Amino acid sequence: MMSEIQVHTVARQMLEQHGFAAIAKASEQAQACEGRGEAEEAKEWRHIADAMKIMRGPHQS
């Protein structure tokens, strides 16, 4: 299990590399892990995606 610091570090790195497409990539990873029966790994990817959503901030209209 990743620490909260590790989650935010990975989230920040992914946003820097992929922009906001990183959120979709993390969600795809979570789905792939679920498909392989890796529930704990999928949970970590969802946590990373949630952290990126917080970093992104609220939607603007």
Residue pairs with C-beta under 8 A, 6 or more apart in sequence:
1 40
1 44
2 10
2 44
2 47
7 44
7 47
7 48
7 51
8 51
10 48
11 22
11 26
11 48
11 49
11 51
11 52
11 55
12 55
14 22
14 25
14 26
14 48
14 52
15 22
15 52
15 55
15 56
18 25
20 56
22 52
23 49
23 52
23 53
23 56
26 45
26 46
26 48
26 49
26 52
27 45
27 46
27 49
29 42
29 45
30 42
30 43
30 45
30 46
30 49
31 42
33 39
33 41
33 42
33 45
34 42
